[in-house]
């Protein structure tokens, strides 16, 4: 059976096909945006670039500053990125702050041939031996919704930067990195359990990094609507991930 899509649908066409995303709308329990103002326990967050959400910090609210080496930066500064889980009344259950990432610093196709150590050394702009959230987002993976959680999870020692071991763990979850570790033909050969040259949806799942959106990714990748993916279609999918920056 055939039904999957290009990985970009993960970010461009989320679950809004059938239901509103939990990070969109005036009453969404997840708020992703930019801090516009902070006065005491009152925060105003610009969500989606247009919707202003008013959030309130309570005694049980968890506050985290992600990927910041300098403790002096650990304060709510307008312009910081925000990822918050909130109650219906706007009270904050948890909130993550990240510094503005600014312009991306693309590494081009040469990144596909680099080792973990070479990548860390390349993006470690301040040469402190660790990767900050901003450095990671600018060159490796940028997602205001998923990035802060992933970075914080992998920053095991909580010092605001990823050392080599933590960086390697973070890289392993990045789609373009995973799929660039071996040629498309090798991915296809490993996934093609019945050795018929095509991949079913179940076989494609070993390659696709679309999470809960794999069915959509499969449908989009199945250009000829045959119900299975040919080697050409799978190769095109892989290259669409590895060669995009």
N, C-alpha and C positions, 0 to 999 in steps of 0.2 A: 504494500500500500504506500501511496506517495502523498506527502503533505508537509512541506517545510519552507523556510525563507532565508533570505539574506540576514545576517546577524544584526544589521543596522535597525531592523524592525524592533529589536529589543529596546532601543532608545527612541526611535522615531514613531513607531506605531504600537504602543503598549496596549494594556488590557482595555483601553478605551473603545476597542472595537465592540465590546459587549458590556463594559461597566467602566465607570469613571475610575481613574487611577487614584490610589490612596494618598498621592502627594499633590493632587490637584483639587481645586474647589475651595470655597470659603469655609467648609466644615470638615475638610480632610484631616484625618488623624496624624498625618505626616506632613510636615511643612519643610519644603526645600526652597531656599532663596537667599537673599542678601539682607544683612542687617542694615536697616535704614536709620534707626535711632535706639538708644538705650538710656533710660532714665530710671535709676534705682532698680526695681524689680520689673519694670515695664519695658518690653521690647516691641519694636515695630519691624516686621520683616516683609520685604517685597518678594512675594511668591510668584514665580513665573514671569517676573519682569513687569507685572501690572496689578496684581492683587495684593493689597496691604493687609497683613494679618497682625493682630495685636495679641501678643503672648505675655503671660504673667509667670514670673519665677516664684515658686513656693518653697517652703521649708524642706520638702522631700525631693525637689527637683535635682536631677543629676546634670552637672555641667562639665563638659570636657573640651579642652583646647587641643585640637588634633594637629600633629606634625609641626609643632613649634619648639625649637630648641631653647629659646630665651623665655624665661618665666615672666619677664616684664611684659611680654605680649599676651599673657593670660588674663585678658580683660575684654569685655564686649566692645569692640570698636566698629563704628559704622563702616560698611564696606566688606566686613568679614562674611564669609559664606556661612550659611546656617542649615543644619539638618536637625529637625526637632520632632519629637513625638509628643502630641498634646491631647488633652481632654477636649470635649465639645465646647467647654467654656473658655478655652484658650490657655488653661493652666498647663504648665510644662511638666511632662514626666521626665524627659531627658532632652538635652540639647547639645549638639556638637558644633563648635566654631572652627572654621579654617580660614587661613589668610587668603587674600585674593590671589588667584593664580596668574593673572596677567596674560601676556601673550604666550602662545605655545612656542616651544623650541623643538621643532621636528628634527628627527635624526635621519630621516630618509630611509631608503632601503638597506643601507649599510647596517642598520640596527639588527637586521635579520641574521647577520653573520657574526654578531658580537656575542661574547660570553657574558655571564652575569657580572663578573668582575669588571670587564671592559665597560659595560653599560653603567654600572655604579660610578666608576671613575669619570665617565663622560658627563653624566648629569649632576654630579656633585659639584655645583658651581662654587660653593664657598670653601671647598677642599677641606672639610672637617671629617671626612671618612664616613659620613652618614648622609642619608637622603631624607630631606624634609618632605612634607606633604606637597608643597608648592613645586619642588623639583620633580617629584614623581608625577604630579598631574600635568606639568608642562610637557613632558617628553615621553611618558610611558602610558598612562591611563588617566583620563579625566572624566569623572562622573560625580556631579554634586550630590546625587542621590545615594549612590553606592560606594563612592570613593572614600569618604570619611570613615565609614564603618570598617571597611576593609583595611585601611591604613592603621586605624587604632587597634584592630584585632591583631595585626602582625607586629606592631610595635610592642613586643613582649615586655621590654624593660621600662616602657613608659617614659622614655627620655625625649620624645618628640622627634626622633629620627630613626631611620631603618639602617641597622648595621648590615654587613654582607649577608649573614644568615637570614635575617628578617626580610631583607630585600629580595633574596632568592625565593622565599616563601610567597611574597607578594607577587612576584613575576609569574609564578606557576599558575596563578589564577587569571592571568591576562591572556585573552584570546589570541592576539597576534603572536605573542611569545610562544604559547603552547603549540600553535599550528606551524610555526616556522622551524621547529626543532627537527623535522624530517620532511622529505619531499612529499608532495601530494600523492604520488603513486604508492608510497609506503603506507600512508594513512588509509588509502583505499584498500590495499591488500590486507591490512590488519582488520579492517571493519567488515570486509566482504566474506562473511562466514560460510556462505554456500558456494562461494567461488564462481559466481555466474557473471561477474563483471559489472553488476549493478548493485546499488544499495537500497534496501528497504528502509522504512522509517526507523525501525529498531536498530538496524546496522548503522544508520547515519548518526544515531544518538551518541555513539562512541567518538564521533568527530565534532559534532555541532556543539557550540558553547552557548546556545541560546536560552539555557535555563528552562523556565516554564513556557517559553515561546517557541520551542523546537518545532511544534506542528506548523506554525506559521513560517518559520525559516525553511522547513522542508518544502512547503507549497511554493514559496517564492523561488527556491533553487530548482524545482522541477519545471524547467522552462517548456518542455514539450508536453507536459501534463500526462505523462505515461504512467504515473503511479510509482515509479522507481527512479533513482538517480543514476545517470550514466557516469562514467569516469570523467567525461568532459564537464558535466554539470558540477560534480563534486570538486574538481580542480578549480573551476571558476569561483565556486563558493569560498574555498580556502584562500585563493589569491585575493578575493574581495576583502578578506579579513587581514591577511598579512601585509598587503601592499597599500592599505589605507592609513593615512595619517591626518 
